[in-house]
Amino acid sequence: MALSSSSSPVVIQCKGILFDMDGILISSIGSVERSWTKWALMRGVDPTYALGMVHGRRSIETVAILRPDLDAATENVIIENLEIEDKDGVAVLPGVLELLAKLPRNRWTVVTSATGPLARVRLAAGGIPVPDRIVTADDVSEGKPHPAPYLAGAALLGFAPEDCVVFEDAASGTKSARAAGCTVVATPFSHSVESLAAAHYLIADLTGVEVSILPGDEGLQLKFKTLAA
């Protein structure tokens, strides 16, 4: 499907912003795929099949699906260590640092399916200023596409979910954010446009996202051009 930018920008007012990590703030596809391929070969799982399931989902849940006969918590530690050790190619994505530099620190956080230690390693590798508090796989009992992660993210900032904008690139993440009641802006970084139907808006990346700080406690205004088929 050919995509182009729409001519009229979208303008949204919100209180806070919740960012997915992989595919929105940083690219870590190489690390993810190498690590999961190693684990799959160790455990007799078809790597191609495994890689089709890992994006946007907590690793402990992926393990439970792929090898329900194994202890998911134990396997999750193995996966986490493989990914922490493999930082090759982890890089910040276009427009991220510029956008974050304009945001007050109390107006945004990260909501990721990665574990806490892995998330902080990857954010640091990408040169991203890590918020004091983020929502990781360790903080919720149910991961994306369940709304729990984004409900937790909104609560962490102290805002209602409907007052938060979410930036996501995965099908499970867009479904999670939509179910939580957030406004969802997606990029087709790792998933097809068709799989991102739960998003309200589709953009190329964060490069064209403009932010203005509104007076008083009114929050933020975001402006961006959407992608059109």
C-alpha positions in Angstrom: 0.0 0.0 0.0 1.4 3.4 -1.0 1.3 6.0 1.7 1.5 9.8 1.5 1.1 12.7 3.9 -2.2 14.3 4.2 -2.3 18.0 3.4 -4.1 19.3 6.5 -2.4 18.7 9.9 -4.1 17.2 12.9 -4.2 19.2 16.1 -4.7 17.5 19.4 -4.8 18.9 22.9 -3.8 16.5 25.8 -2.4 16.4 29.3 0.3 13.8 28.8 2.1 11.6 26.3 2.8 7.8 26.7 5.5 6.5 24.4 6.0 2.8 23.5 9.7 2.2 23.4 10.8 -0.2 20.6 9.8 1.1 17.2 8.8 4.5 18.5 11.7 5.8 20.5 14.4 3.4 19.5 15.1 0.7 16.9 16.2 -2.6 18.5 14.9 -5.0 15.9 18.3 -6.5 15.3 18.9 -7.2 19.0 15.4 -8.6 19.4 15.6 -10.9 16.5 19.1 -12.2 17.2 18.2 -12.9 20.9 14.9 -14.6 20.2 16.5 -16.7 17.4 19.2 -17.9 19.9 16.5 -18.8 22.4 14.3 -20.5 19.9 17.2 -22.7 18.7 18.0 -23.5 22.3 14.5 -24.6 22.9 13.6 -26.4 19.7 11.2 -23.7 18.4 11.1 -22.5 14.8 12.8 -19.1 14.9 10.6 -17.7 12.1 7.5 -18.6 14.0 8.9 -17.2 17.2 9.8 -13.9 15.6 6.3 -13.5 14.3 5.0 -13.3 17.9 7.5 -11.3 19.9 6.9 -7.6 18.8 4.7 -5.6 21.2 4.2 -8.5 23.7 5.8 -9.2 27.0 8.5 -11.8 26.6 7.1 -13.9 29.5 3.8 -14.2 27.7 5.5 -15.1 24.4 7.5 -17.8 26.1 4.3 -19.2 27.7 2.8 -19.5 24.3 5.8 -21.0 22.5 6.9 -23.4 25.2 4.0 -23.8 27.7 5.8 -26.8 29.2 8.7 -24.7 30.4 8.8 -22.3 33.4 8.1 -19.0 31.8 9.8 -16.9 34.5 13.0 -18.9 34.2 13.0 -18.6 30.4 12.2 -14.9 30.6 15.4 -14.3 32.5 17.3 -16.1 29.8 15.7 -14.0 27.1 16.2 -10.8 29.1 20.0 -11.5 29.6 20.4 -12.3 25.9 18.8 -9.0 24.9 20.7 -6.9 27.5 24.0 -8.3 26.3 23.1 -7.5 22.6 23.1 -3.8 22.1 24.4 -3.8 18.6 22.4 -1.5 16.3 20.2 -0.1 19.1 19.7 3.5 17.9 17.3 6.4 18.6 14.7 6.9 15.9 14.2 10.2 13.8 12.6 13.1 15.6 12.7 11.5 19.0 15.3 13.6 20.8 14.0 16.8 19.3 10.4 16.1 20.5 11.4 14.9 24.0 13.6 18.1 24.5 10.4 20.2 24.1 8.3 18.2 26.6 8.2 18.9 30.3 9.4 15.8 32.2 6.2 15.5 34.1 4.1 15.3 30.9 5.6 12.1 29.4 6.7 8.6 30.2 7.5 5.2 28.6 5.1 2.2 28.5 7.0 -0.8 27.2 6.6 -4.6 27.0 10.3 -4.9 27.9 11.4 -5.7 31.4 12.7 -2.9 33.5 16.4 -3.6 33.3 16.2 -4.2 29.5 14.2 -1.0 28.9 16.7 1.2 30.8 19.7 -0.4 29.0 18.0 0.2 25.6 16.9 3.8 26.3 20.4 4.6 27.6 22.0 3.0 24.5 19.8 5.3 22.4 20.8 8.4 24.3 17.3 9.0 25.5 16.8 10.8 28.9 15.2 8.0 30.9 12.2 9.2 33.1 12.5 8.5 36.8 9.4 6.2 36.5 8.3 4.1 33.6 5.9 1.3 33.0 7.5 -2.0 32.1 6.6 -5.7 31.8 7.5 -6.0 35.5 4.8 -3.5 36.6 1.7 -5.1 35.2 0.1 -8.6 35.5 -1.3 -8.4 32.0 0.6 -7.1 29.0 -0.5 -5.5 25.8 -3.1 -5.8 24.1 -4.7 -5.7 27.6 -5.3 -2.1 28.6 -3.4 -2.5 31.9 -0.1 -1.1 30.7 -1.5 2.2 29.4 -3.9 2.6 32.3 -0.8 2.3 34.5 1.0 4.9 32.3 -1.8 7.4 32.6 -2.0 6.8 36.4 1.8 7.3 36.7 1.5 10.7 35.1 -1.6 11.5 37.2 -3.9 12.0 34.2 -7.1 10.3 33.0 -6.4 8.0 30.1 -8.6 10.0 27.8 -6.3 13.0 28.4 -3.3 11.1 27.2 -1.9 10.5 23.7 -0.1 7.3 23.0 2.6 6.7 20.3 2.8 3.1 19.2 4.1 0.9 16.4 2.7 -2.5 17.3 -0.8 -4.0 16.7 -1.0 -5.2 20.3 0.1 -1.8 21.6 -2.5 0.1 19.6 -5.2 -2.2 20.9 -4.0 -1.8 24.5 -4.0 2.0 24.3 -7.4 2.2 22.5 -8.9 -0.1 25.1 -7.5 2.1 27.8 -9.3 5.1 26.4 -6.3 7.0 25.1 -5.9 8.7 21.7 -3.6 6.5 19.7 -1.1 7.6 17.1 0.7 4.8 15.3 3.7 4.4 13.0 4.1 1.5 10.6 7.7 0.8 11.8 7.3 -2.9 12.6 3.7 -3.7 11.7 1.5 -3.3 8.5 -0.9 -0.4 8.2 -3.8 -2.9 8.1 -2.8 -4.3 11.5 -2.8 -0.9 13.1 -6.6 -0.3 12.7 -7.0 0.3 16.4 -5.1 3.6 16.1 -6.9 6.9 15.6 -4.1 8.4 13.5 -1.1 7.1 11.4 2.2 9.0 11.0 5.5 8.2 9.4 7.6 8.8 12.5 8.0 11.5 15.2 9.9 13.8 12.9 6.9 16.0 12.0 5.3 16.1 15.4 5.2 19.7 16.8 4.4 20.4 20.4 3.3 23.6 22.2 3.1 24.1 25.9 -0.4 25.5 26.7 -0.8 28.1 29.5 -1.7 27.2 33.0 -2.7 23.5 33.5 -4.2 23.1 30.0 -1.4 20.8 29.0 0.0 20.3 25.5 -1.0 20.8 21.9 0.3 18.4 19.3 0.3 19.0 15.6 1.3 16.5 12.9 0.4 15.3 9.4 -1.1 11.9 9.1 -0.4 9.3 6.4 -3.0 8.6 3.8 -3.2 5.6 1.5 
